[in-house]
């Protein structure tokens, strides 16, 4: 099935252009996706990538495409934040996944990790002091659930959780 509208992919030649397009918070990223949904229908898809000095094809594009594809499956509700980021991290290069795993270990050691119920029901990103814990835990839970069965069952689980609760 063809996407309508298509997903616009914008490759920025400078950091300034990228941050200007993506807004506050994008200063430390190399990729950003924006999916607009109205009344259960996708009305816009856009991925912005920083091309200058980055390996955007492996470092950012798979991650951002994962957000776009997941959102397409969840047009009548939001994708839970942890599932969206957790699945997208699993599309990242192994080295980047390793950094998130290290962040999880650090969070556990510092006792700032989220309780499972807190992680699963969180609507917003945490503050900077717990961002590493959030990403590391989200990736860990998503990986566990996907490896336990399959990516398809993971998505079914998320669908049921958003409809019926955990």
N, C-alpha and C positions, 0 to 999 in steps of 0.2 A: 504494500500500500504506500502510495506517495504521500509525503508530508505536504500539507498545504496549510499554512505557509511553510516555505522551506526554511531551513536553519541557516541563518546568515552567519558566516564566520569572518570576523574582522581581524586581520593581522596588523598590529601596530608596530611601526618602525622605531618608536621612541617610548621611553618610560613615561614622559610627560603626556603624550597622546593617549597611552593606555589608561593612566590614572584619570585623565580628563574625561574619558569615555565611561569608565567604570565607577568613578566616584570614591568617596571616603572609605577607607579600609582596604583599598586595592593596592596601596603603596608597597605592600610586602608579598604580593601575589604575581603570578605570571599568566593566569587564566581566570576568566569569569564567564558565567553563563546567566542569561536572563530569559525566562520563559514566562510569557504572559498568557493567562488563562482567563476566560470570561464565560460564565454560564456553562461550565463543563466542556468548553471547546478551546483548543489552543489557538491563540490569535497572533502569536509572535514567538520566534525562537532566535536567540542571538548568542554567539560565543565570541568573546574578545580574548585575543591572545597577544602577549608581549613577544614580539619576534626578535627584538634587538638583544643579541647576546644570550639567547636562551635556546634550549632544545625543545621548543614548544610542541613538536610532533609527538614526543614521548613524555615530556614533563608536564604538559598541561592539557592537550587536546583529548586524550582518552578519559581523563578525570571529568572534564567539562561535558563531554558527550554522554557520559554516564548520568550526569544530572539531567540532561535534556531527555534522554530515553526514559529514565525513571519517571520524570514529570509527565511524560506523554501517557504513561500507564495510570497516573493518578490525576486526572483532570478534574474530578469532582471533589477532591480533598487534597490537602497538602501531604507530601511525602514526609514522614517523621524525620526530623532533623538528623538524628543519629543514623538512621538507615540510609538517608541520602548521602551524607558524608562518608559513612562507613563503606558503602558500596563503591563510591567514587574513589576512595583511597585505594581500594583493591585493584583499580585500573592504573594506579601510579606505578612508576618504576620500582623495582625491588628495594633499591637504596632508600628511596623516599618512604616506602612502607616501613623499612627498618627504623627510620628516625621516629616515626609515629609509635612504633613498638617500644622504642627506648623511652619516649615521652610517657607511655603508659607505665613502664617500670618505675620511672622517676616519680610519677604521681602516686603510685602505690606506696613507694618508700616514704614519700612526704605526707602520706595520708590525706591527699586532696582529691582522690578519685571519687567519682560519683557513685552513689548507690544505684543499683540496677533500675529501680522504679524511677529515680530522679533522671537518669540518663534517657530512659525510654519515653518519658512523658515531657521532656524538655522541648519547648517551642522556639526558644531563642538560643543564640550562641552564648556561651559563658563569657565572663570577663577574661582579660589576657592572662591572669594568674592561673586559670584552669583550662585554657584553650588546648594545651597539649594533652591534658587528661581526657578532654572531650573527644578530640580526634583519635587518640590512641585507643580509647575504650570503644568508640563507635566502630572503628576498623576491626577490633578484636571480636566484638559481638557479631558483626556482619560476617566475618570470615568463619567463625564458629558455626553459625547457622547455615551458611552456604555449603561448607564442607560436610556438615552433618547430613545434608540431603542433596540439594541442587539449587542453582540460582532461581529456577522457576518456583520452587517451593518457598524460597526466601521471599520472593515477591508476593506469593499467595499469603504467606504469614503476615506480611506488612498490610496487605489489603484487608485481611480479617481483623488485624489489630486496630486499623483506623476505623473500621466499621463497627466492631463489637467491643473493643478495648483488649488489653492484654490479659 
